[in-house]
Amino acid sequence: MTTAKPTRRDIVLQRAYEDPGARDGYRVLVDHFWPRGRSKEVLRLDEWAKDIAPSAELIHWYGHVPERWPEFQRRYLAELATAPHQQRLRELLAAAGRRRITLVYGARTPTQNQAVVVREALLAL
């Protein structure tokens, strides 16, 4: 990744149950909970950013009900817009440096998970 504003190519998403790749760059787990059955060695993470994961209340409310996805996105983006979260997102970008960022998530759906929202928040910085 360059020092300029990141693009979608710079920030990719990967399910925790897929094998890491050589081009993953800086791998960050963005889940509140550790993925079941996956070891640290298998995931090969650079960090576990559970402090930017959705709040427990939001996770409970959402319950992976597809109809709630638009509202989940809105609420989660609002959480990520707070000053502490914004600072943490900037720290994540700085830690990655010039490398690609791979946001790792455990959810089953590739289009409706917290990594999708975290990527949007990172791109908006």
C-alpha positions in Angstrom: 0.0 0.0 0.0 1.2 3.5 -0.6 1.3 6.4 1.8 -1.5 8.0 -0.1 -5.2 7.4 0.7 -5.9 3.6 0.5 -8.0 2.2 -2.3 -10.2 -0.9 -2.5 -7.2 -2.8 -4.0 -5.1 -1.9 -0.9 -7.7 -3.3 1.6 -9.0 -6.8 0.9 -11.3 -9.1 2.9 -10.7 -12.7 3.7 -12.7 -15.2 5.7 -10.8 -16.7 8.6 -11.5 -20.2 7.3 -9.6 -19.5 4.1 -5.9 -20.1 3.9 -3.7 -17.1 4.2 -1.9 -16.1 0.9 1.5 -14.8 0.1 0.1 -11.4 -1.0 -2.1 -10.8 2.0 0.3 -8.1 3.5 -0.8 -6.9 6.9 -3.4 -9.4 8.3 -5.9 -8.0 10.8 -8.7 -10.0 12.5 -11.6 -7.5 13.0 -13.9 -9.8 14.9 -14.9 -9.4 18.5 -14.6 -13.2 19.0 -11.8 -15.5 18.0 -12.9 -17.8 15.1 -13.7 -21.3 16.3 -11.2 -24.0 15.4 -8.6 -21.6 14.0 -5.2 -21.3 15.7 -2.9 -18.3 15.8 -0.4 -20.3 13.6 -3.0 -21.0 11.0 -4.4 -17.5 10.8 -1.0 -15.9 10.7 -2.3 -12.5 11.9 -0.3 -9.4 12.4 -2.9 -8.2 14.9 -6.3 -8.8 16.4 -8.1 -5.5 16.4 -11.0 -6.5 18.6 -11.2 -2.9 19.8 -12.6 -1.8 16.5 -15.0 -4.7 16.2 -18.7 -3.9 16.6 -20.0 -3.5 20.1 -21.4 -6.5 21.9 -24.8 -4.8 21.9 -24.7 -4.2 18.1 -23.6 -7.8 17.4 -26.5 -9.1 19.5 -29.0 -6.8 17.9 -27.9 -7.7 14.3 -27.8 -11.5 14.8 -26.8 -11.9 11.2 -30.4 -11.2 10.1 -30.0 -10.1 6.4 -32.8 -7.6 6.6 -30.9 -5.7 9.4 -27.7 -5.3 7.3 -28.3 -1.7 6.1 -29.1 -0.6 9.7 -26.2 -2.6 11.0 -23.8 -0.8 8.6 -25.2 2.6 9.6 -24.9 1.9 13.3 -21.4 0.3 13.0 -20.1 3.2 10.9 -21.4 5.5 13.6 -19.4 3.6 16.2 -16.3 3.7 14.0 -16.8 7.5 13.6 -16.0 8.2 17.3 -12.7 9.7 18.1 -11.1 6.7 19.7 -12.1 4.4 16.8 -10.9 6.9 14.3 -7.5 7.1 16.0 -7.3 3.3 16.1 -8.1 3.0 12.4 -5.3 5.5 11.6 -3.0 3.4 13.8 -3.9 0.3 11.8 -3.1 2.1 8.5 0.2 3.3 9.9 1.1 -0.2 11.2 0.5 -1.6 7.7 2.8 0.9 6.1 3.1 0.3 2.4 1.7 -3.3 2.7 -1.8 -4.4 1.6 -4.2 -4.8 4.5 -6.2 -8.0 4.7 -9.2 -7.7 7.0 -10.0 -11.2 8.4 -13.5 -12.0 9.5 -15.3 -15.2 10.7 -18.8 -14.6 9.3 -20.2 -16.9 6.6 -21.4 -14.1 4.3 -18.7 -12.3 2.3 -20.8 -9.3 1.6 -22.5 -8.8 5.0 -19.8 -8.8 7.7 -18.0 -6.3 9.9 -14.9 -6.3 7.6 -17.0 -4.8 4.8 -17.8 -1.9 7.2 -14.3 -1.5 8.5 -13.0 -1.3 4.9 -15.4 1.5 4.2 -14.3 3.4 7.4 -10.6 3.0 6.4 -11.3 4.2 2.9 -13.1 7.3 4.3 -10.1 8.4 6.4 
